[in-house]
């Protein structure tokens, strides 16, 4: 059972390689079509905004607690 879970989790991860700016310019977008789905930047969440996890709580009361510790 544990092996099944481990196999499923490893299939979910997408391998990503870090490349320099020169190499990035040389690569085509079609080299790895999955990379276009990876979110690079996200909006900064303010403390009083709703938590992005969807709990309905303010960010500071939910996942913001982790950052405060």
C-alpha positions in Angstrom: 0.0 0.0 0.0 2.8 2.4 0.9 4.5 1.6 -2.4 1.4 2.4 -4.3 1.1 5.8 -2.7 4.8 6.5 -3.3 4.4 5.5 -7.0 1.4 7.8 -7.4 3.2 10.7 -5.8 6.3 10.4 -7.9 4.2 10.4 -11.1 2.7 13.8 -10.0 6.0 15.6 -9.8 7.3 17.3 -13.0 11.1 17.4 -13.3 12.3 20.9 -13.8 15.9 21.9 -14.7 17.4 25.3 -13.9 18.9 27.0 -16.9 20.9 30.2 -17.5 19.5 33.2 -19.5 21.5 32.3 -22.6 20.3 28.7 -22.6 16.7 29.9 -22.0 16.9 32.1 -25.1 18.1 29.2 -27.2 15.4 26.8 -26.1 12.1 26.5 -28.0 8.7 26.6 -26.3 7.9 23.2 -27.7 10.8 21.5 -26.0 8.7 20.8 -23.0 5.0 21.7 -23.3 4.4 21.0 -19.6 6.6 23.9 -18.5 4.0 26.5 -19.7 1.6 25.2 -17.0 4.0 25.9 -14.1 3.0 29.1 -12.3 6.1 31.2 -11.7 4.8 34.2 -9.9 1.9 34.5 -7.6 0.1 37.5 -6.1 1.3 38.5 -2.6 -1.5 37.8 -0.1 -2.1 40.5 2.5 -2.7 39.5 6.1 -6.4 40.5 6.2 -7.4 39.0 2.8 -9.1 35.6 2.6 -6.6 32.7 2.6 -6.0 31.3 -0.9 -6.6 27.8 0.3 -10.3 28.5 0.3 -10.9 28.0 4.0 -12.8 31.3 4.4 -10.5 32.4 7.2 -8.3 35.5 7.0 -4.8 34.6 5.7 -3.1 35.5 9.1 -5.4 33.1 10.9 -4.9 30.2 8.5 -1.6 29.7 6.5 -0.2 33.1 7.7 0.4 31.6 11.1 3.2 29.5 9.6 5.1 32.6 8.4 4.7 34.4 11.8 6.4 31.6 13.7 
